[in-house]
Amino acid sequence: GINAEYGRLSGPGGSSPLLFLRESQNSPPHRHTCRSDIRQEQEVQGRSINMTIARRGLDALAAVDMKETILAESIPMYGRMIHKLDGSTYAVPYGVKDQAVYSISRALIKQNC
């Protein structure tokens, strides 16, 4: 069967199944990584600092009671700016009306998860 004690999945997305297993088996999963603990580092170099979370990620966070914690630390992004070669710009929305993706620091995700 599946054991929540050990997991070999990468990144914050890989942690999601472990959180679900923790809930279903009542035991905390162990996280193993080849990198140093980003929470202990003074500077994070050579890595992406921010990540975005869309609706599916928010649904997964809600299922493990973490959605509000993460949203409180995130910034909504409603679209991106396209820069043309002639110097002009135009906006491209991520969705319709008030739909957004949410930007959050990877370090904050690791601290809260």
C-alpha positions as CSV (number, residue, x, y, z in Angstrom):
1,G,0.0,0.0,0.0
2,I,0.9,3.7,0.1
3,N,2.9,4.8,3.1
4,A,2.6,8.5,4.1
5,E,5.8,8.2,6.2
6,Y,8.1,8.5,3.1
7,G,7.6,10.5,-0.1
8,R,9.8,11.0,-3.2
9,L,8.0,13.9,-4.9
10,S,9.6,17.2,-5.8
11,G,8.7,20.8,-5.1
12,P,5.7,22.3,-3.4
13,G,3.4,20.5,-5.8
14,G,5.0,17.2,-4.8
15,S,4.2,17.9,-1.2
16,S,0.4,18.1,-1.8
17,P,-0.1,14.3,-2.1
18,L,1.9,13.9,1.2
19,L,-0.4,16.3,2.9
20,F,-3.4,14.4,1.8
21,L,-1.8,11.1,3.0
22,R,-1.0,12.7,6.3
23,E,-4.7,13.6,6.7
24,S,-5.9,10.1,5.7
25,Q,-3.3,8.1,7.7
26,N,-3.0,10.4,10.8
27,S,0.8,10.4,10.6
28,P,3.1,13.2,9.6
29,P,5.0,12.5,6.3
30,H,8.8,12.9,6.3
31,R,10.2,15.2,3.7
32,H,13.6,14.5,2.1
33,T,15.5,16.8,-0.1
34,C,18.9,17.0,-1.8
35,R,19.1,20.8,-1.4
36,S,19.7,22.7,1.8
37,D,16.7,24.0,3.8
38,I,15.7,27.2,2.2
39,R,14.2,28.4,5.5
40,Q,17.7,28.4,7.0
41,E,19.4,30.3,4.2
42,Q,20.2,34.0,4.4
43,E,20.1,34.4,0.6
44,V,18.5,32.2,-2.0
45,Q,20.6,32.2,-5.2
46,G,20.0,30.5,-8.5
47,R,16.4,29.5,-7.7
48,S,13.0,30.9,-8.6
49,I,11.9,33.0,-5.6
50,N,8.2,33.3,-6.4
51,M,5.7,30.8,-7.7
52,T,2.1,31.2,-8.8
53,I,-0.9,29.2,-7.6
54,A,-4.0,28.9,-9.7
55,R,-7.5,27.5,-8.9
56,R,-6.4,23.8,-8.8
57,G,-3.6,24.6,-6.4
58,L,-6.0,26.6,-4.2
59,D,-8.5,23.7,-4.3
60,A,-5.8,21.4,-3.1
61,L,-4.8,23.8,-0.3
62,A,-8.4,24.1,0.8
63,A,-8.7,20.4,1.1
64,V,-5.9,20.4,3.7
65,D,-7.0,23.6,5.4
66,M,-4.1,25.7,4.2
67,K,-5.8,27.9,1.5
68,E,-6.5,31.0,3.7
69,T,-3.0,30.8,5.3
70,I,-1.4,30.9,1.8
71,L,-3.7,33.5,0.3
72,A,-3.0,35.8,3.2
73,E,0.6,35.9,2.1
74,S,0.1,36.0,-1.6
75,I,-0.5,38.8,-4.2
76,P,-3.2,38.4,-6.9
77,M,-2.0,38.8,-10.5
78,Y,-4.8,39.5,-12.9
79,G,-2.7,39.4,-16.1
80,R,0.7,39.9,-17.7
81,M,2.2,42.8,-19.6
82,I,3.5,42.0,-23.1
83,H,6.4,44.2,-24.3
84,K,6.7,44.4,-28.1
85,L,9.9,45.1,-30.0
86,D,8.8,48.6,-30.9
87,G,8.6,49.5,-27.2
88,S,4.8,49.4,-26.9
89,T,3.0,47.2,-24.4
90,Y,-0.4,45.6,-23.9
91,A,-2.0,43.6,-21.1
92,V,-3.2,40.0,-21.4
93,P,-5.5,38.9,-18.6
94,Y,-5.1,35.5,-17.0
95,G,-8.9,35.0,-17.0
96,V,-12.2,36.9,-17.1
97,K,-13.4,39.6,-14.8
98,D,-11.8,39.1,-11.4
99,Q,-10.0,35.8,-12.1
100,A,-6.3,35.8,-11.0
101,V,-3.4,33.6,-10.2
102,Y,-1.6,34.2,-6.9
103,S,2.1,34.9,-6.5
104,I,3.8,33.8,-3.4
105,S,7.4,33.3,-2.2
106,R,8.6,29.8,-2.3
107,A,10.3,30.3,1.1
108,L,6.9,31.2,2.6
109,I,5.3,28.1,1.1
110,K,8.0,25.9,2.7
111,Q,7.6,27.7,6.0
112,N,3.9,27.1,6.1
113,C,3.8,23.6,4.7
